[in-house]
Protein backbone atom coordinates (compact mmCIF):
# COMPACT_ATOMS: atom_id res chain seq x y z
CA UNK A 1 0.00 0.00 0.00
CA UNK A 2 1.48 3.31 -1.07
CA UNK A 3 1.25 6.34 1.17
CA UNK A 4 -1.14 9.04 0.07
CA UNK A 5 0.47 12.31 -0.90
CA UNK A 6 -0.90 14.26 2.08
CA UNK A 7 0.77 11.87 4.49
CA UNK A 8 4.00 11.87 2.47
CA UNK A 9 4.03 15.66 2.69
CA UNK A 10 3.42 15.57 6.46
CA UNK A 11 6.21 13.05 6.95
CA UNK A 12 8.58 15.19 4.89
CA UNK A 13 7.66 18.30 6.87
CA UNK A 14 8.04 16.49 10.19
CA UNK A 15 11.43 15.07 9.24
CA UNK A 16 12.68 18.52 8.22
CA UNK A 17 11.45 20.05 11.49
CA UNK A 18 12.91 17.24 13.60
CA UNK A 19 16.23 17.46 11.80
CA UNK A 20 16.28 21.22 12.40
CA UNK A 21 15.65 20.60 16.11
CA UNK A 22 18.56 18.17 16.28
CA UNK A 23 20.85 20.52 14.38
CA UNK A 24 20.08 23.35 16.83
CA UNK A 25 21.47 21.40 19.75
CA UNK A 26 24.75 22.68 21.12
CA UNK A 27 26.82 20.33 23.23
CA UNK A 28 28.36 22.14 26.17
CA UNK A 29 29.96 21.24 29.47
CA UNK A 30 28.63 20.18 31.82
CA UNK A 31 27.00 17.63 29.58
CA UNK A 32 23.95 15.64 30.54
CA UNK A 33 24.45 11.91 30.79
CA UNK A 34 24.01 9.68 27.77
CA UNK A 35 20.97 8.09 29.42
CA UNK A 36 19.38 11.49 30.02
CA UNK A 37 19.96 12.52 26.40
CA UNK A 38 18.41 9.26 25.17
CA UNK A 39 15.35 10.04 27.30
CA UNK A 40 15.15 13.58 25.91
CA UNK A 41 15.44 12.39 22.31
CA UNK A 42 12.84 9.67 22.86
CA UNK A 43 10.50 12.30 24.30
CA UNK A 44 11.05 14.46 21.21
CA UNK A 45 10.22 11.52 18.94
CA UNK A 46 7.04 10.82 20.92
CA UNK A 47 6.06 14.48 20.73
CA UNK A 48 6.50 14.58 16.96
CA UNK A 49 4.64 11.29 16.46
CA UNK A 50 1.71 12.44 18.60
CA UNK A 51 1.60 15.85 16.94
CA UNK A 52 1.61 14.53 13.38
CA UNK A 53 -0.66 11.59 14.18
CA UNK A 54 -3.57 14.02 14.52
CA UNK A 55 -2.91 15.38 11.04
CA UNK A 56 -2.62 12.08 9.13
CA UNK A 57 -5.39 11.31 6.67
CA UNK A 58 -6.84 8.23 5.05
CA UNK A 59 -8.10 5.00 6.51
CA UNK A 60 -6.65 3.67 9.75
CA UNK A 61 -4.33 1.23 7.96
CA UNK A 62 -2.97 4.08 5.84
CA UNK A 63 -2.42 6.27 8.88
CA UNK A 64 -0.70 3.42 10.75
CA UNK A 65 1.64 2.78 7.80
CA UNK A 66 2.48 6.48 7.52
CA UNK A 67 3.18 6.75 11.24
CA UNK A 68 5.35 3.65 11.14
CA UNK A 69 7.39 5.13 8.29
CA UNK A 70 7.61 8.46 10.11
CA UNK A 71 8.80 6.76 13.32
CA UNK A 72 11.47 4.84 11.38
CA UNK A 73 12.76 8.07 9.86
CA UNK A 74 12.82 9.84 13.24
CA UNK A 75 14.55 6.86 14.85
CA UNK A 76 17.23 6.95 12.14
CA UNK A 77 17.83 10.67 12.70
CA UNK A 78 17.83 10.13 16.47
CA UNK A 79 20.40 7.34 16.27
CA UNK A 80 22.75 9.54 14.25
CA UNK A 81 22.31 12.42 16.70
CA UNK A 82 22.93 10.17 19.71
CA UNK A 83 26.08 8.78 18.06
CA UNK A 84 27.38 12.34 17.73
CA UNK A 85 26.46 12.99 21.37
CA UNK A 86 28.32 9.87 22.51
CA UNK A 87 31.36 11.03 20.55
CA UNK A 88 31.10 14.40 22.30
CA UNK A 89 30.95 12.72 25.72
CA UNK A 90 34.02 10.60 24.92
CA UNK A 91 35.99 13.66 23.81
CA UNK A 92 35.20 15.78 26.87
N, C-alpha and C positions, 0 to 999 in steps of 0.2 A: 504494500500500500504506500503510495507516494504521499508526501506531505502536501497539504494545500498551500497555496502561495502566501496566504495571510499568516499562517503559522511559520513558514520559512522566513518571512520578513520579520516576525517577532523574534524568532531565534537569532537571526542575524543582528538585530538591534540589541538584544540582550547580551550577546557575546561581545559586541563592541563596547557596551557600557561596562560590563564586568572586566574586560581587558583594560579599559581606561582606569577603573578602580584599582586594579592590581598595579598598574604602571605608576599610579600616584603615590604608592607607598614608598616611604623613605626609611631605610634601616638605620637606626641610630643606637648608640649606647646610652643608657643600659637597654639591652634588647630584652624582649619578652622571651620566655622559653619556647622551644620548638612545639611543645604540647599546647601551649596557650595560643600560638599562631595557628596551629592546625584547627583548634576550636573556633577561632575567629573566622578563618577561611571557610570552614564548614557552615558557620552561621551565615556568612555572606551568600554561599551557594543556596542555602535554604531560603533566604530572603528573596533572592532572584527567582527561584523556582516558584515560590508562593505568589510573588508579584505577577509574573508572566502567566501563571496557570489561569488566573482570572480572565486573561485576555485571549486565550486560545479559542479557536473556533472549530466547528465541525462536530462530528459525532464523537462519543466518548473514546472509542478506539483510536480515532485520529488524534484527539487531544493527548491521550496517553502516549502514543508513539512520538508525537512532537516533544512532549515533556521529557521522555526518555532520551531522545536525541540531544535536547538542550542540556540535560544533566550530564551526559557524556562529554559534551563540549566544555561545560564549566569545570568538570572534574579534570579534564586534560589541562586546561589553563591553570587550575589550582595546583596540580602536581608540579607543573613547571615553576610556578611562583614559589612553592614550598621548597623545591630543590635549590632555588636561588637563595632563599632564606637560610636553609641549612648551610650552604656555602658561606654565607655572611657570618653565621654563628661560629663556624670552624675558623674563620679568619680573624675573629676578634678576640 
